[in-house]
Amino acid sequence: MQGTRTTCSALLFLMATAVAHAQARPSEGALNNEVGLVIGATETPSVGLQRGDSVHLNSAFTLGAEYDRRIVGRRIALYAGVDFLATPFDVKVSFPRPDISPQYAYVFITPHVRVKFHPDAAVQPWLEFGGGYANFAPSQPRASAVRVTGDGVTGTYEFGGGIDTKPLIHPENIPLVRNIPIIKSIPVGARFEARDFYSGQPHYGVATSSSSQNNVVLTGGLLLRF
């Protein structure tokens, strides 16, 4: 917990410093809105149990959507936005015991701030920090009188970083879509990111040694600008 607080404090300091040194507001003609459509995996460290053993969790397929708007800055820019993240096929427990929930689904919705360095360059590194809503939906253990289904509404902190690219695809150059007014004006780049959603836990059906867990998400995909 102390390490997480230290990391969050460092990210907040970096973002505050970036805002203080932002050179100017973005111009009216700039592409100040971004939508990321990403795909990847969630890695969750083992969860310790009070009785001494652990719950080991498999990698989970993950889908996400992100919206950001540039608020201020050119060489160092501040964005505000929101993330949506979910796992459509559940996070599964590796060889679950009968009294442990075998899997759970989750949804994260997290407003955030993002500091991007050189947002108009070919490669654009960034840092992000936020927090919001987490909802876990665990499955019922096979042999337990404890009801766990639907138990898991909690909060989450989000922090991480990534790299965006300049637009790689310009729809106005593609014959099939260049005559569609909305699509032709939205250039498409790429986004690669690593984030940690530090949240409460789903109800595993047995007592755990902690009330929180790390949900490490590695994703990549398309970045649309308009």
LOFI-351006 format. One record per residue (C-alpha): residue number from 1; residue in one letter; x, z, y. Coordinates in Angstrom, 3 decimals, decimal comma, padded with zeros to 6 digits. Each point is the difference from the previous one (the first is absolute). Example, Ala and Ser with C-alpha at 12.3 -4.5 7.8 and 13.67 -1.06 7.14 Angstrom:
BEGIN
  nr rest     east       up    north
   1    A  012,300  007,800 -004,500
   2    S  001,370 -000,660  003,440
***
This chain:
BEGIN
  nr rest     east       up    north
   1    M  000,000  000,000  000,000
   2    Q  002,800  000,896  002,421
   3    G  001,690 -003,371 -000,645
   4    T -003,242 -001,837  000,733
   5    R -000,442  001,876  003,292
   6    T  003,561 -000,855  000,991
   7    T -000,536 -003,693 -000,775
   8    C -003,256 -000,092  001,957
   9    S  001,654  001,699  002,979
  10    A  002,832 -002,534 -000,049
  11    L -002,436 -002,936 -000,076
  12    L -002,004  001,448  002,873
  13    F  003,184  000,445  002,036
  14    L  001,033 -003,610 -000,634
  15    M -003,411 -001,271  001,028
  16    A -000,052  002,091  003,167
  17    T  003,461 -001,308  000,873
  18    A -001,140 -003,572 -000,607
  19    V -002,974  000,388  002,299
  20    A  002,199  001,465  002,724
  21    H  002,282 -003,053 -000,168
  22    A -002,658 -002,685 -000,352
  23    Q  000,825 -002,585  002,634
  24    A -003,415 -001,356  000,975
  25    R -003,548 -000,594 -001,060
  26    P -000,538 -003,086 -002,147
  27    S -001,024 -003,118  001,863
  28    E -003,595 -001,198 -000,080
  29    G  000,972 -003,097 -001,984
  30    A  001,830  001,887 -002,730
  31    L -001,345  000,370 -003,548
  32    N -000,713  003,716  000,260
  33    N -002,259  000,502 -003,044
  34    E  001,215  000,133 -003,594
  35    V -001,784  000,154 -003,355
  36    G  002,015  000,699 -003,139
  37    L -001,366 -000,887 -003,444
  38    V  002,258  001,608 -002,588
  39    I  000,318  000,530 -003,732
  40    G  002,327  002,219 -001,996
  41    A  000,299  003,221 -001,967
  42    T -000,501  003,732  000,414
  43    E  002,625  002,315 -001,511
  44    T -001,022  003,653 -000,318
  45    P  002,575  002,620 -001,072
  46    S -000,883  002,282 -002,912
  47    V -002,366  002,842  000,845
  48    G  001,027  003,435 -001,251
  49    L -002,564  002,262 -001,675
  50    Q -000,177  003,771  000,224
  51    R  000,171  000,273 -003,780
  52    G  003,462 -001,585  000,027
  53    D -000,384 -003,668 -000,937
  54    S -000,606 -003,021  002,241
  55    V -002,368 -002,886  000,566
  56    H  001,907 -003,307 -000,067
  57    L -001,634 -002,881  001,882
  58    N  000,491 -003,719 -000,545
  59    S  000,535 -002,604  002,718
  60    A -003,283 -001,243  001,417
  61    F -000,978 -003,392  001,402
  62    T -000,803  000,360  003,707
  63    L -001,758 -002,067  002,664
  64    G  000,088  000,605  003,727
  65    A -001,092 -001,288  003,391
  66    E  001,488  001,031  003,350
  67    Y -000,951 -000,647  003,614
  68    D  002,284  000,594  003,001
  69    R -000,116 -000,752  003,712
  70    R  003,063 -000,030  002,214
  71    I -000,444  002,565  002,759
  72    V  003,264 -000,184  001,910
  73    G  003,537 -001,344 -000,254
  74    R  001,899 -003,214 -000,626
  75    R  003,386  000,717 -001,584
  76    I -001,319  003,323 -001,331
  77    A -003,773 -000,113 -000,389
  78    L -002,601  002,648 -000,726
  79    Y -003,013 -000,945 -002,111
  80    A -003,118  001,979 -000,872
  81    G -002,077 -000,792 -003,049
  82    V -001,539  001,049 -003,279
  83    D  000,887 -000,438 -003,678
  84    F -002,362 -000,441 -002,940
  85    L  001,460  000,443 -003,469
  86    A -001,626  000,174 -003,438
  87    T  000,797 -000,390 -003,675
  88    P -002,612 -002,149 -001,779
  89    F  001,140  000,830 -003,562
  90    D  000,707  003,741  000,436
  91    V  003,129  002,111 -000,261
  92    K  000,316  000,789 -003,713
  93    V  001,542  003,079 -001,611
  94    S  002,653 -000,757 -002,621
  95    F -001,182  001,420 -003,349
  96    P -002,534  002,460  001,469
  97    R -000,948  003,127 -001,898
  98    P -003,729  000,453 -000,735
  99    D -000,458  002,580  002,770
 100    I  001,603 -002,171  002,729
 101    S -001,739 -002,706  002,009
 102    P  001,371 -003,283 -001,428
 103    Q -000,160 -002,026  003,239
 104    Y -001,224 -000,060  003,575
 105    A -000,797 -002,492  002,737
 106    Y  000,888  000,564  003,635
 107    V -000,723 -001,267  003,500
 108    F  002,174  000,751  003,054
 109    I -001,162 -000,758  003,554
 110    T  002,675  000,991  002,496
 111    P  000,251 -000,655  003,739
 112    H  003,659 -000,353  000,964
 113    V  002,558 -000,911  002,625
 114    R  002,698 -002,549 -000,747
 115    V  003,246 -000,559  001,883
 116    K  001,375 -003,508 -000,482
 117    F  003,491 -001,060  001,025
 118    H  000,416 -003,548  001,377
 119    P -003,619 -000,997 -000,761
 120    D  000,610 -003,633  000,951
 121    A  003,182 -000,457 -002,059
 122    A  000,346 -001,688 -003,387
 123    V  000,246  003,381 -001,752
 124    Q -001,884  002,987  001,453
 125    P  000,686  003,489 -001,450
 126    W -002,481  002,783  000,717
 127    L -000,860  003,658 -000,556
 128    E -003,481  001,440 -000,435
 129    F -001,664  003,393  000,079
 130    G -003,650  000,956 -000,315
 131    G -002,581  002,047 -001,785
 132    G -003,600 -000,085 -001,031
 133    Y -002,408 -000,010 -002,911
 134    A  000,687 -000,002 -003,741
 135    N -002,591 -000,124 -002,758
 136    F  000,875  000,403 -003,679
 137    A -002,501 -000,698 -002,774
 138    P  001,338  001,428 -003,292
 139    S -001,457 -000,761 -003,408
 140    Q -001,383  002,751 -002,188
 141    P  002,446  001,506 -002,568
 142    R -000,938 -000,785 -003,600
 143    A -000,188  003,640 -001,103
 144    S -000,668  002,247  002,975
 145    A -002,972  001,870  001,396
 146    V  001,405 -000,415  003,519
 147    R -001,820 -002,639  002,042
 148    V  002,472 -002,057  002,035
 149    T -001,799 -003,294  000,705
 150    G -000,123 -000,716  003,725
 151    D  002,028  003,092  000,895
 152    G  002,835 -000,901  002,336
 153    V -000,830 -000,513  003,677
 154    T  003,054  001,094  001,975
 155    G  002,326 -001,017  002,816
 156    T  003,300 -001,851 -000,023
 157    Y  003,086 -000,513  002,135
 158    E  001,578 -003,440 -000,049
 159    F  003,568 -000,905  000,883
 160    G  002,277 -002,887 -000,878
 161    G  001,617 -003,197  001,131
 162    G  000,262 -003,686 -000,649
 163    I  000,962 -003,459  001,155
 164    D -002,156 -002,762  001,461
 165    T  001,047 -003,618  000,453
 166    K -000,720 -002,546  002,667
 167    P -002,832 -002,449 -000,829
 168    L  000,904 -002,077 -003,045
 169    I -003,221 -001,998 -000,273
 170    H -001,719 -001,742  002,914
 171    P -003,522 -001,096 -001,044
 172    E -000,166 -002,650  002,699
 173    N  002,590 -001,925 -002,047
 174    I -002,080  000,115 -003,211
 175    P -002,419 -002,963 -000,247
 176    L -002,746  001,872 -001,861
 177    V -000,396  002,776  002,581
 178    R  001,450 -001,289  003,279
 179    N -003,418 -001,038  001,270
 180    I -001,589  003,418 -000,601
 181    P  000,056  001,669  003,451
 182    I  000,546  003,629 -001,059
 183    I  002,427 -000,537 -002,870
 184    K  002,268 -002,513  001,721
 185    S  000,946  002,522  002,709
 186    I  001,125  002,787 -002,385
 187    P  003,663 -000,297 -001,075
 188    V  000,937  001,764 -003,229
 189    G  003,167  001,999 -000,681
 190    A  001,049  002,451 -002,705
 191    R  000,085  003,811 -000,241
 192    F  001,964  002,244 -002,381
 193    E -000,443  003,766  000,176
 194    A  000,562  003,371 -001,639
 195    R -002,281  002,907  000,929
 196    D -000,706  003,511 -001,204
 197    F -003,537  001,398  000,179
 198    Y  000,478  003,761 -000,247
 199    S -003,405  001,327 -000,956
 200    G -002,021  002,565 -001,861
 201    Q -000,502 -000,481 -003,720
 202    P -002,837 -001,278 -002,123
 203    H -001,516  002,497 -002,424
 204    Y  002,069 -000,439 -003,155
 205    G -002,185  002,417 -001,967
 206    V  002,747  002,644 -000,300
 207    A  001,815  002,182  002,536
 208    T  003,010 -001,661  001,649
 209    S  003,038  001,691  001,525
 210    S -000,606 -001,625  003,404
 211    S -002,983 -001,060  002,078
 212    S  001,580 -003,235  001,291
 213    Q  001,777 -003,089 -001,303
 214    N  001,979 -003,043  001,154
 215    N -001,560 -003,437 -000,470
 216    V  002,832 -002,492  000,523
 217    V -001,302 -003,508  000,678
 218    L  002,145 -003,142 -000,168
 219    T -001,779 -003,103  001,260
 220    G  000,523 -003,468  001,409
 221    G -002,163 -002,851  001,166
 222    L -001,254 -002,081  002,888
 223    L  000,020  000,890  003,692
 224    L -002,501 -001,802  002,232
 225    R  000,439  000,002  003,776
 226    F -002,505 -000,847  002,688
***
